[in-house]
Amino acid sequence: MRTRSAGLVTLLVGVLLAGGAGRLAYIQSTQGETLRQRAARQQTTTRIIPAVRGEIIDTRGRVLAGTILRPSVYVDPYLVQDARYAAESVAPYLKLSPDALYNLLVENRERRFAWLARTLEVENETDFVRDFEAFLRARRLRAFGVPYEPVRVYAQGRVAPHVIGFVGADLQGLAGIEQGCQDILAGRPGRATSTVDVSRRRVRAESLEPAEDGGSVVLTLDAYIQQVTQDKLRAAVEKYAADWGAVVVMDPHTGEVLAMAVVPDFDPSSPLPKGFNEMSPEQQLKAAEIWRNRAVSDSYEPGSIFKPFIASQALDEGLTRIDEVFVINGPVRSFGKRTIRDTHPYGQLALHEVISKSSNIGMGLLGARCRMDRLFRYVRMFGFGDVTGLGLPGEHEGQVRDLADWNPSFSPQSIPIGQELAVTPIQVVTAFSAFCNGGVLLRPRIIRGVISPDGQTLRDDSTPIPIRRVISAETSELFRRAALVEAVRTGTGKMAALEDWQVFGKTGTAQIAGLQGKGYGGGYVASFVGGAPAGRPRVVAVCSIYRPTRGGYYGGVVAAPVVKEILAETLAYMQVPPELSAGDRKSGAAGRKPPQPSAGERRQDVDAVGD
């Protein structure tokens, strides 16, 4: 009996073993590779090696945005054997609540990873990491780690935040150059694979793929000129209680942007407005407008700063002369259904005076001489209606309606005085540079090049890029010295005049169009675009102040002094020799004086301070 029982047991064991072997053979033949891969994954771990984000540098080598490493602390809750002991040990070191840390360890036990602190700001990172790791070893707390994480820092503070932009928590560029040059700056992360034991501790390195650090972007901006520009603009926006203001400063011979400022601005290190996360979606959308680079993204009717672009091309094509006298007989003039007004009752004005005194009627008379297709070509020739190609995210092309949508009863007088179209500050200063460089429209540039982490040049963007000739060199010189110099010397831009250099430019006071371009009445945009020295221009700048509500609204009063102060400090910083002699300073003249009307051609010499 005992023998039969033993045999039965042996038989059953044999059957079970045979079945198990068969099952094992089946699994091995059908799922063996999958299981081997799963086992390999359980025995290895891969660590991502972050690439160091490249720097953003100004034209003189000053670091505007850089990356530093700060310690962070993580935990693998699965490896924590005594959650209470671990929490009470570590929490004081990190200034955390022991109970909160205990709950985190218990509730996340299956997650295998949780951050306890990110990018800690401590007095000495090296000492902190060394001491904390020694602390963990002494208490056998192997579930905790202290890696370094990259942090974006902006060494110059709030300098050029709308140009530089900012990054998110993962260092992904979210605005400005940080966003536009994300692929260049980010680099490529590496990977380190290691064999681990049952406690997930590394026991052997298997493979290493090094990270490739990002390249650095060199800008055309000069941090000093940028700071000066921001300070002068901020003072004006506050003085006149305006919604916002924008200034672009440019080298007219290269198209390089030396400064680009928008006020209000923000701190790129902490770009979120206060209380942002508690706002409603509508409130957040409104608050996020502070990030808009209005120098490239916002357009508005330019008003009188647009007059030089029409007048100079009409002059270039022989439709008028610089000394041709226009019978104004203002201050009101009707052109069919269209009524034009001047701020002063001019009698007769030569073309250069139409510009310097900013006569709307004079430009209306010139517009009547031009066919609409010619006016349309003039507008497009100077680049309006197209993005400039500057390369910053969010650039707007402005608004130039198709010729078929122009109104023959209104457009020939509206377009020459800067109505029925919308422009951006970057478009204006780019087009105005043609009066300084011999009549050529250049592509504006804000990036000079890209360099590798070891300082090698990867890309050189320093060569000027001509787009097309818009007027002849002779017309460029004549129009600048006659009309634009006179606008500052005796006309509406007198508040832009400097003692040492002859400033030239044009004022503008534009009504803000209503919704969908219907009607006016929403306030004004005060603008001035100008440059210096008049003999050989080195710098041009445009300033637009949107909806000033206190102390004035004329471009000649609100915006011209801003450009004056920026030009004065910039030219001195660039060590440009004074252009005006003592006699010139006394008389306010510089270089060749504008041509005078011929004998018998009388004109009423009335200054129009303001527009």
C-alpha positions as MATLAB code, in Angstrom:
seq = 'MRTRSAGLVTLLVGVLLAGGAGRLAYIQSTQGETLRQRAARQQTTTRIIPAVRGEIIDTRGRVLAGTILRPSVYVDPYLVQDARYAAESVAPYLKLSPDALYNLLVENRERRFAWLARTLEVENETDFVRDFEAFLRARRLRAFGVPYEPVRVYAQGRVAPHVIGFVGADLQGLAGIEQGCQDILAGRPGRATSTVDVSRRRVRAESLEPAEDGGSVVLTLDAYIQQVTQDKLRAAVEKYAADWGAVVVMDPHTGEVLAMAVVPDFDPSSPLPKGFNEMSPEQQLKAAEIWRNRAVSDSYEPGSIFKPFIASQALDEGLTRIDEVFVINGPVRSFGKRTIRDTHPYGQLALHEVISKSSNIGMGLLGARCRMDRLFRYVRMFGFGDVTGLGLPGEHEGQVRDLADWNPSFSPQSIPIGQELAVTPIQVVTAFSAFCNGGVLLRPRIIRGVISPDGQTLRDDSTPIPIRRVISAETSELFRRAALVEAVRTGTGKMAALEDWQVFGKTGTAQIAGLQGKGYGGGYVASFVGGAPAGRPRVVAVCSIYRPTRGGYYGGVVAAPVVKEILAETLAYMQVPPELSAGDRKSGAAGRKPPQPSAGERRQDVDAVGD';
ca = [
       0.000    0.000    0.000;
       2.774    2.291    0.979;
       4.554    1.378   -2.278;
       1.452    2.222   -4.331;
       1.093    5.572   -2.580;
       4.710    6.403   -3.156;
       4.401    5.479   -6.790;
       1.302    7.633   -7.145;
       3.087   10.602   -5.624;
       6.043   10.020   -7.910;
       3.708    9.852  -10.897;
       1.948   13.068   -9.945;
       5.247   14.861   -9.418;
       6.464   13.626  -12.754;
       3.322   14.819  -14.479;
       3.623   18.221  -12.830;
       7.280   18.494  -13.743;
       6.573   17.444  -17.274;
       3.733   19.960  -17.490;
       5.928   22.693  -16.026;
       8.715   21.859  -18.420;
       6.276   21.906  -21.289;
       4.869   25.219  -20.133;
       8.388   26.595  -19.761;
       9.273   25.410  -23.227;
       6.110   26.986  -24.604;
       6.765   30.326  -22.891;
      10.394   30.257  -23.968;
       9.472   29.617  -27.567;
       6.658   32.186  -27.754;
       7.529   34.896  -25.198;
      11.185   34.348  -24.478;
      12.480   37.461  -26.220;
       9.860   39.694  -24.588;
      10.684   38.376  -21.134;
      14.409   38.723  -21.734;
      13.894   42.363  -22.728;
      11.736   42.980  -19.649;
      14.356   41.432  -17.399;
      17.063   43.530  -19.023;
      15.035   46.675  -18.407;
      14.610   45.717  -14.776;
      18.374   45.266  -14.470;
      19.369   48.544  -16.170;
      18.586   52.204  -15.717;
      19.014   55.111  -18.120;
      19.818   58.585  -16.861;
      19.269   61.624  -19.069;
      22.259   63.976  -19.131;
      20.913   67.493  -19.735;
      22.645   69.674  -22.303;
      23.726   73.109  -21.141;
      21.579   75.724  -22.870;
      23.571   78.209  -24.938;
      23.971   81.853  -24.003;
      22.391   84.942  -25.531;
      25.074   87.610  -25.894;
      25.007   91.274  -26.892;
      27.145   92.702  -29.689;
      30.012   93.496  -27.285;
      30.097   90.085  -25.634;
      27.972   90.840  -22.575;
      25.927   87.819  -21.467;
      22.219   88.622  -21.519;
      20.964   85.099  -20.831;
      23.012   82.216  -19.465;
      22.730   78.910  -17.651;
      23.955   77.856  -14.225;
      23.597   74.552  -12.347;
      21.719   74.341   -9.063;
      21.105   71.295   -6.844;
      17.739   69.549   -6.714;
      16.579   66.704   -4.461;
      14.498   63.670   -5.476;
      13.387   60.442   -3.821;
      12.467   56.934   -4.951;
       9.628   56.189   -2.484;
       9.736   52.460   -3.336;
      13.191   52.158   -1.773;
      12.230   53.902    1.463;
      12.090   51.234    4.185;
      10.936   53.454    7.054;
       8.926   56.404    5.757;
       8.567   58.074    9.154;
      12.304   57.870    9.888;
      13.178   59.150    6.408;
      10.721   62.045    6.611;
      11.849   63.189   10.055;
      15.509   62.962    8.989;
      15.332   64.759    5.643;
      12.558   67.325    6.154;
      14.530   69.694    8.440;
      17.472   69.676    6.009;
      15.205   70.860    3.192;
      13.007   73.050    5.409;
       9.963   70.876    4.689;
       7.170   69.661    6.940;
       7.961   66.119    8.242;
       4.276   65.157    8.030;
       3.952   66.454    4.478;
       7.092   64.580    3.416;
       5.856   61.413    5.143;
       2.555   61.589    3.254;
       4.412   62.121   -0.023;
       6.574   59.036    0.573;
       3.588   56.844    1.463;
       1.220   58.063   -1.238;
       3.820   57.819   -4.023;
       5.392   54.492   -3.102;
       4.616   52.927   -6.467;
       5.751   55.922   -8.527;
       9.467   55.278   -8.035;
      10.251   58.992   -8.399;
       9.222   62.292   -6.837;
      10.878   65.692   -6.628;
      11.316   67.152   -3.154;
      13.055   70.400   -4.130;
      14.011   71.915   -7.482;
      16.970   74.180   -8.258;
      17.721   75.186   -4.688;
      19.214   78.630   -4.185;
      21.864   78.028   -1.538;
      24.931   80.031   -0.604;
      27.390   77.425   -1.894;
      26.040   74.683   -4.144;
      29.136   72.473   -3.901;
      29.196   72.525   -0.096;
      25.456   71.867    0.078;
      25.619   68.802   -2.175;
      28.690   67.401   -0.406;
      27.203   67.836    3.068;
      23.754   66.566    2.129;
      25.102   63.442    0.426;
      27.252   62.719    3.506;
      24.153   63.206    5.664;
      22.205   60.688    3.558;
      25.006   58.111    3.670;
      25.351   58.424    7.431;
      21.650   57.640    7.874;
      21.573   54.954    5.160;
      18.948   56.873    3.219;
      19.763   55.491   -0.232;
      16.425   56.409   -1.765;
      17.361   60.089   -2.042;
      19.463   61.746   -4.754;
      20.955   65.204   -5.282;
      21.465   65.931   -9.008;
      22.353   69.288  -10.521;
      19.773   70.904  -12.796;
      20.327   73.762  -15.246;
      18.677   77.095  -14.465;
      18.290   80.047  -16.850;
      19.600   83.337  -15.490;
      19.412   86.834  -16.973;
      22.535   88.637  -15.819;
      21.448   92.081  -17.039;
      18.064   91.892  -15.331;
      15.235   93.523  -17.252;
      17.385   94.522  -20.236;
      15.596   93.732  -23.522;
      13.093   91.219  -22.098;
      10.824   91.412  -25.145;
      13.748   90.568  -27.421;
      15.389   87.913  -25.250;
      12.134   86.312  -24.114;
      12.019   83.676  -21.396;
      11.862   79.914  -20.817;
       9.544   77.536  -18.991;
      10.429   75.218  -16.112;
      11.819   72.697  -18.610;
      13.998   75.402  -20.229;
      11.855   75.348  -23.358;
      11.888   78.797  -24.975;
       8.483   80.458  -24.743;
       9.087   83.941  -26.188;
      11.610   86.100  -28.030;
      15.020   84.773  -29.017;
      14.634   81.997  -26.430;
      11.723   80.696  -28.487;
      12.852   81.635  -31.972;
      16.310   80.067  -31.531;
      15.179   77.125  -29.388;
      16.837   74.476  -31.575;
      20.168   76.332  -31.531;
      20.185   77.113  -27.818;
      18.835   73.819  -26.477;
      21.550   71.465  -27.720;
      20.975   67.699  -27.460;
      20.726   65.765  -24.171;
      22.886   62.697  -23.568;
      22.170   59.290  -21.979;
      24.017   57.176  -19.433;
      22.923   53.530  -19.058;
      23.939   51.473  -15.997;
      23.307   48.014  -14.538;
      21.490   48.142  -11.199;
      20.883   45.680   -8.374;
      17.541   44.689   -6.873;
      17.488   47.980   -4.946;
      18.046   49.913   -8.191;
      21.555   50.912   -7.112;
      24.095   51.290   -9.897;
      26.652   48.506   -9.990;
      28.190   48.954  -13.455;
      28.175   51.549  -16.224;
      27.075   50.127  -19.574;
      27.061   52.977  -22.094;
      27.497   56.729  -22.248;
      26.200   59.095  -24.916;
      27.508   62.579  -24.000;
      25.264   65.609  -24.196;
      25.868   68.208  -26.888;
      25.620   71.660  -25.326;
      23.670   74.340  -27.155;
      25.159   77.068  -29.314;
      25.193   80.697  -28.208;
      23.319   83.399  -30.108;
      25.081   86.751  -30.564;
      22.708   89.686  -30.975;
      23.163   93.054  -32.654;
      21.817   94.728  -29.503;
      24.152   96.780  -27.352;
      23.212   96.406  -23.673;
      24.213   99.995  -22.874;
      22.157  101.531  -25.689;
      19.328   99.175  -24.790;
      19.316  100.305  -21.158;
      19.393  103.971  -22.148;
      16.517  103.393  -24.567;
      14.410  101.609  -21.976;
      15.002  104.305  -19.359;
      14.068  107.179  -21.688;
      11.003  105.371  -23.000;
       9.783  104.392  -19.531;
      10.052  107.986  -18.340;
       7.933  109.199  -21.273;
       5.260  106.516  -20.905;
       4.926  107.375  -17.220;
       5.031  111.147  -17.779;
       2.255  111.095  -20.364;
       0.274  108.255  -18.728;
       0.271  106.250  -21.960;
      -0.915  102.689  -22.524;
       2.465  101.652  -23.882;
       5.470  102.812  -25.846;
       7.959  101.271  -28.256;
      11.372  102.364  -29.555;
      13.665  100.762  -32.120;
      17.229  102.050  -32.615;
      19.069  100.993  -35.787;
      22.323  101.357  -37.680;
      20.952  102.552  -41.057;
      23.942  101.289  -43.031;
      23.745   97.675  -41.848;
      20.161   97.197  -40.703;
      21.418   96.083  -37.287;
      19.014   96.752  -34.426;
      20.998   98.394  -31.621;
      18.092   98.565  -29.183;
      14.452   97.523  -29.084;
      12.404   98.585  -26.094;
       8.782   98.170  -25.088;
       7.172   99.616  -21.947;
       5.586   98.194  -19.812;
       8.128   95.394  -19.595;
       8.734   92.364  -17.363;
      11.456   90.426  -15.565;
      12.474   87.435  -17.736;
      13.547   85.549  -14.595;
       9.963   85.626  -13.290;
       7.764   86.624  -16.225;
       4.402   85.640  -14.742;
       2.478   88.667  -13.434;
       1.653   88.578   -9.729;
      -1.326   86.313   -8.981;
      -1.321   84.916  -12.536;
      -2.247   81.354  -11.503;
      -5.293   82.589   -9.577;
      -6.641   84.585  -12.534;
      -9.458   83.505  -14.809;
      -8.487   82.502  -18.373;
      -9.702   85.882  -19.628;
      -7.658   87.715  -17.009;
      -4.586   85.627  -17.813;
      -4.924   86.463  -21.495;
      -5.082   90.160  -20.664;
      -2.147   89.944  -18.233;
      -0.038   88.080  -20.813;
      -0.145   91.128  -23.098;
       2.847   92.444  -21.151;
       4.923   89.853  -23.051;
       3.945   91.278  -26.467;
       6.866   92.749  -28.343;
       4.841   95.672  -29.644;
       7.804   96.938  -31.665;
       7.180   94.089  -34.115;
       3.720   92.719  -33.322;
       1.491   95.800  -32.980;
       0.468   97.977  -35.905;
      -1.289  101.339  -36.017;
      -1.995  104.136  -38.453;
       1.318  106.027  -38.708;
      -0.008  109.501  -39.415;
       2.489  112.119  -40.549;
       5.637  110.017  -40.091;
       4.456  108.321  -43.288;
       4.632  111.494  -45.403;
       8.356  111.209  -46.297;
       7.878  107.804  -47.900;
       5.312  109.118  -50.390;
       6.907  112.524  -51.009;
      10.410  111.142  -51.598;
       9.272  108.673  -54.248;
       7.174  111.284  -56.014;
      10.281  113.485  -55.986;
      12.418  110.613  -57.249;
      10.072  109.963  -60.185;
       9.957  113.626  -61.199;
       6.355  114.277  -60.158;
       7.488  117.218  -58.046;
      10.545  119.235  -57.052;
      11.919  119.820  -53.583;
      11.267  123.568  -54.022;
       7.907  123.295  -55.813;
       5.404  125.598  -54.111;
       1.993  124.217  -53.211;
      -0.912  126.604  -52.686;
      -2.335  125.453  -49.377;
      -4.866  128.155  -48.460;
      -5.716  126.279  -45.267;
      -6.413  125.292  -42.656;
      -9.252  123.365  -44.374;
      -9.348  122.045  -47.943;
     -11.868  119.842  -49.711;
     -10.922  117.174  -52.242;
     -14.297  116.095  -53.547;
     -15.899  114.155  -50.690;
     -12.686  114.227  -48.651;
     -11.927  117.140  -46.318;
      -8.328  117.693  -45.163;
      -7.276  119.883  -42.232;
      -3.976  121.424  -41.165;
      -3.094  122.504  -37.643;
      -2.179  125.992  -38.953;
      -3.553  128.231  -41.749;
      -0.675  127.968  -44.213;
      -0.773  129.978  -47.424;
       1.937  128.578  -49.728;
       4.545  125.954  -48.887;
       7.405  124.465  -50.870;
       7.582  120.673  -50.838;
      10.332  120.633  -48.201;
       8.091  122.845  -46.050;
       5.113  120.571  -46.608;
       7.224  117.936  -44.874;
       8.890  120.112  -42.246;
       5.628  121.801  -41.214;
       3.663  118.585  -41.759;
       0.948  119.971  -44.004;
      -1.837  117.475  -44.632;
      -3.270  119.673  -47.374;
       0.089  119.815  -49.154;
       0.329  116.014  -49.108;
      -3.280  115.796  -50.278;
      -2.392  117.948  -53.283;
       0.581  115.708  -54.025;
      -1.572  112.606  -53.612;
      -4.063  113.958  -56.139;
      -1.217  114.136  -58.639;
      -0.398  110.462  -58.183;
      -2.549  107.672  -59.505;
      -3.710  105.168  -56.907;
      -1.628  102.414  -58.469;
       1.463  104.602  -58.092;
       0.663  105.311  -54.437;
       0.134  101.610  -53.840;
       3.525  100.886  -55.399;
       5.178  103.546  -53.225;
       3.736  101.989  -50.074;
       4.802   98.483  -50.990;
       8.207   99.596  -52.274;
       9.231  100.726  -48.785;
       8.248   97.342  -47.347;
       4.920   98.170  -45.763;
       2.457   95.295  -45.824;
       5.220   92.674  -45.455;
       7.075   91.306  -42.457;
      10.606   92.661  -42.396;
      12.288   89.291  -41.914;
      13.852   90.364  -38.623;
      13.411   86.857  -37.249;
      11.612   87.523  -33.967;
       8.487   85.484  -33.177;
       5.157   87.222  -33.578;
       6.138   89.820  -36.170;
       3.107   91.384  -37.869;
       3.055   92.578  -41.455;
       0.909   95.594  -40.665;
      -2.036   96.307  -42.920;
      -2.067   97.508  -46.504;
      -5.331   96.802  -48.268;
      -5.381   95.447  -51.797;
      -5.491   98.185  -54.413;
      -8.947   96.998  -55.468;
     -10.226   97.948  -52.006;
      -8.973  101.541  -52.146;
     -11.564  104.302  -52.462;
     -10.808  106.807  -55.253;
     -12.675  109.502  -53.315;
     -10.583  109.120  -50.164;
      -7.432  107.017  -50.598;
      -5.379  109.457  -52.756;
      -5.495  111.961  -49.863;
      -5.573  109.493  -46.941;
      -2.575  107.336  -47.847;
      -0.072  110.241  -48.201;
      -0.906  111.432  -44.657;
      -0.588  107.976  -43.115;
      -4.217  106.890  -42.921;
      -6.018  103.801  -44.286;
      -3.003  101.612  -43.488;
      -1.213  100.290  -40.406;
       2.507   99.883  -39.747;
       4.812   98.534  -37.046;
       7.738  100.412  -35.465;
      10.274   98.013  -37.000;
       8.819   98.684  -40.469;
       9.057  102.451  -39.984;
      12.678  102.576  -38.825;
      13.710  100.068  -41.508;
      12.107  102.145  -44.263;
      13.442  105.430  -42.845;
      16.998  104.076  -42.989;
      16.824  104.411  -46.775;
      17.144  108.200  -46.302;
      20.525  107.558  -44.678;
      22.193  104.846  -46.753;
      21.725  106.067  -50.310;
      18.148  104.923  -50.893;
      18.341  101.179  -50.201;
      15.856   99.151  -48.156;
      17.839   96.737  -45.980;
      16.587   93.707  -44.141;
      16.734   94.486  -40.419;
      18.818   92.117  -38.341;
      18.900   91.375  -34.643;
      21.132   88.269  -34.761;
      24.817   88.724  -35.640;
      25.672   85.049  -35.550;
      25.919   81.777  -33.641;
      28.971   80.386  -31.845;
      29.682   76.898  -30.524;
      30.292   76.085  -26.832;
      34.048   76.232  -27.497;
      33.819   79.647  -29.173;
      33.919   78.620  -32.839;
      31.762   80.545  -35.314;
      28.899   78.371  -36.517;
      27.005   81.082  -38.372;
      27.919   84.628  -39.372;
      24.973   86.930  -40.057;
      26.901   90.206  -39.926;
      26.714   91.006  -43.652;
      24.049   93.620  -44.570;
      21.221   92.248  -46.706;
      19.872   94.724  -49.295;
      16.304   94.059  -50.389;
      15.899   96.671  -53.133;
      16.582  100.261  -54.036;
      13.602  102.455  -53.192;
      14.919  105.893  -54.220;
      18.097  107.139  -55.856;
      21.119  108.079  -53.791;
      20.686  111.685  -54.936;
      17.069  111.816  -53.789;
      17.966  110.174  -50.492;
      20.593  112.839  -49.790;
      18.495  115.774  -50.994;
      15.369  114.768  -49.125;
      17.250  114.162  -45.885;
      19.185  117.429  -45.960;
      16.312  119.597  -47.184;
      13.030  118.302  -45.834;
      14.015  116.123  -42.862;
      16.723  118.410  -41.466;
      14.386  121.384  -41.775;
      11.650  119.491  -39.906;
      13.915  119.476  -36.841;
      15.672  122.791  -37.434;
      12.580  124.966  -37.910;
       9.568  122.670  -38.161;
       7.471  120.346  -36.039;
      10.433  118.339  -34.742;
      12.324  121.156  -33.019;
      12.193  119.366  -29.668;
      14.470  116.669  -31.145;
      17.330  119.107  -31.880;
      20.793  118.527  -30.353;
      23.669  120.950  -29.785;
      26.499  118.832  -31.184;
      24.820  116.935  -34.019;
      22.209  117.912  -36.574;
      19.155  115.721  -36.084;
      16.782  115.045  -38.976;
      13.387  113.394  -38.790;
       9.632  113.542  -38.981;
       6.888  113.884  -36.406;
       3.529  112.154  -36.426;
       0.329  112.467  -34.427;
      -2.115  109.804  -35.566;
      -5.652  109.258  -34.386;
      -6.293  105.712  -33.217;
      -8.730  104.010  -35.550;
     -11.886  102.429  -34.191;
     -12.701   98.735  -34.185;
     -12.327   97.112  -37.607;
     -10.812  100.368  -38.865;
     -14.076  102.303  -38.646;
     -13.873  105.923  -37.520;
     -11.602  107.563  -34.981;
     -11.897  108.927  -31.474;
      -9.884  106.416  -29.466;
      -6.989  108.717  -28.644;
      -3.669  109.291  -30.411;
      -0.348  107.673  -31.242;
       2.485  110.186  -30.825;
       5.519  109.304  -32.954;
       8.860  110.603  -34.100;
      11.345  108.929  -36.429;
      14.755  110.505  -36.901;
      18.498  110.156  -36.920;
      21.865  111.879  -36.680;
      24.322  113.204  -37.702;
      22.711  114.635  -40.819;
      26.036  114.723  -42.721;
      26.682  110.997  -42.389;
      23.967  109.334  -40.342;
      25.143  106.765  -37.807;
      21.958  106.074  -35.870;
      18.226  106.225  -36.567;
      15.391  105.633  -34.125;
      11.621  105.565  -34.030;
       9.534  106.209  -30.927;
       5.786  105.627  -30.745;
       3.783  106.385  -27.601;
       0.331  104.813  -27.681;
      -2.586  106.786  -26.247;
      -0.892  109.424  -24.062;
      -3.534  110.833  -21.722;
      -1.743  113.516  -19.716;
       0.367  116.541  -20.625;
       0.106  116.382  -24.425;
      -0.287  114.026  -27.348;
       1.583  115.579  -30.302;
       4.472  113.555  -31.689;
       6.709  116.611  -31.639;
       6.083  117.076  -27.916;
       5.758  113.507  -26.606;
       7.996  111.347  -28.822;
      10.621  113.698  -30.302;
      12.362  114.381  -26.951;
      12.686  110.631  -26.352;
      14.551  110.143  -29.629;
      16.640  113.250  -28.911;
      17.853  111.858  -25.581;
      18.541  108.410  -27.021;
      20.510  109.869  -29.943;
      22.539  112.125  -27.638;
      23.661  109.306  -25.350;
      24.158  106.816  -28.175;
      26.309  109.119  -30.321;
      28.439  110.081  -27.318;
      28.806  106.401  -26.389;
      29.845  105.603  -29.967;
      32.332  108.514  -29.839;
      30.889  110.161  -32.936;
      32.626  113.561  -33.370;
      30.410  116.653  -33.023;
      28.988  117.794  -36.330;
      27.941  121.348  -35.511;
      30.355  124.252  -35.105;
      29.801  127.022  -32.574;
      28.191  129.113  -35.300;
      25.940  126.275  -36.361;
      24.855  125.755  -32.759;
      23.982  129.424  -32.482;
      21.955  129.487  -35.681;
      20.628  125.934  -35.476;
      21.836  125.210  -39.009;
      23.912  122.348  -40.328;
      25.381  121.695  -43.729;
      23.548  122.772  -46.886;
      20.412  124.783  -46.246;
      17.173  123.778  -47.957;
      16.512  125.395  -51.337;
      14.357  128.513  -51.296;
      11.371  129.271  -53.544;
      12.243  131.303  -56.629;
      11.640  135.050  -56.806;
       8.006  136.032  -56.644;
       6.905  132.804  -54.962;
       5.672  133.938  -51.582;
       4.918  131.676  -48.671;
       3.522  132.073  -45.199;
       6.221  131.102  -42.699;
       4.294  129.705  -39.755;
       5.776  127.136  -37.402;
       3.593  124.179  -36.497;
       4.928  122.940  -33.194;
       3.355  119.592  -32.400;
       2.657  117.232  -35.253;
];
